[in-house]
């Protein structure tokens, strides 16, 4: 790499620091959003579990086929 003038070196060092800060900010935002989405998925799975219990009970009482049992067996 060719020798840089002091002002050029200072410019690139500053650019490097600023880019690093921005990358760190973006990484933090990604982690925050990932945590939020994981929490939402967990809440939805719990809701589905509760509603599934109601569905399963109603299917038994009505002696109706349980569509979701077939899906579970396929997984």
C-alpha positions as CSV (number, residue, x, y, z in Angstrom):
1,X,0.0,0.0,0.0
2,X,1.4,3.4,-0.9
3,X,2.3,5.9,1.8
4,X,-0.6,8.1,2.7
5,X,-0.4,11.8,3.5
6,X,-1.2,12.5,7.1
7,X,-4.5,14.2,6.2
8,X,-5.5,11.2,4.0
9,X,-4.5,8.8,6.8
10,X,-6.6,10.8,9.3
11,X,-9.6,10.8,6.9
12,X,-9.5,7.0,6.4
13,X,-9.0,6.4,10.1
14,X,-12.0,8.5,10.9
15,X,-14.0,6.7,8.2
16,X,-13.0,3.4,9.6
17,X,-14.2,4.4,13.1
18,X,-17.5,5.8,11.9
19,X,-18.2,2.7,9.8
20,X,-17.4,0.4,12.7
21,X,-19.8,2.4,15.0
22,X,-22.6,2.1,12.4
23,X,-22.0,-1.6,12.0
24,X,-22.2,-2.0,15.8
25,X,-25.4,0.0,15.9
26,X,-27.0,-2.1,13.1
27,X,-25.9,-5.3,14.8
28,X,-27.5,-4.2,18.1
29,X,-30.8,-3.4,16.2
30,X,-30.7,-6.8,14.5
31,X,-30.4,-8.5,17.9
32,X,-33.2,-6.4,19.4
33,X,-35.5,-7.2,16.5
34,X,-34.6,-10.9,16.7
35,X,-35.4,-11.0,20.4
36,X,-38.7,-9.3,19.7
37,X,-39.6,-11.7,17.0
38,X,-38.6,-14.7,19.1
39,X,-40.8,-13.4,21.9
40,X,-43.7,-12.9,19.5
41,X,-43.3,-16.4,18.1
42,X,-43.3,-17.9,21.6
43,X,-46.5,-16.0,22.6
44,X,-48.2,-17.2,19.4
45,X,-47.1,-20.8,20.0
46,X,-48.6,-20.6,23.5
47,X,-51.9,-19.2,22.1
48,X,-52.0,-21.9,19.5
49,X,-51.4,-24.5,22.2
50,X,-54.3,-23.2,24.3
51,X,-56.7,-23.0,21.3
52,X,-55.6,-26.4,20.1
53,X,-56.6,-27.9,23.5
54,X,-60.1,-26.4,23.0
55,X,-60.3,-27.7,19.5
56,X,-59.2,-31.2,20.5
57,X,-61.8,-31.3,23.3
58,X,-64.6,-30.1,21.0
59,X,-63.6,-32.7,18.5
60,X,-63.8,-35.5,21.1
61,X,-67.2,-34.3,22.4
62,X,-68.6,-34.1,18.9
63,X,-66.9,-37.3,17.9
64,X,-65.6,-35.3,14.9
65,X,-62.4,-36.0,13.0
66,X,-59.5,-34.0,14.3
67,X,-57.8,-32.4,11.2
68,X,-54.8,-31.4,13.2
69,X,-53.9,-35.0,14.3
70,X,-53.2,-35.9,10.7
71,X,-50.9,-32.8,10.4
72,X,-49.0,-33.9,13.5
73,X,-48.5,-37.4,12.3
74,X,-47.2,-36.1,8.9
75,X,-44.5,-34.0,10.7
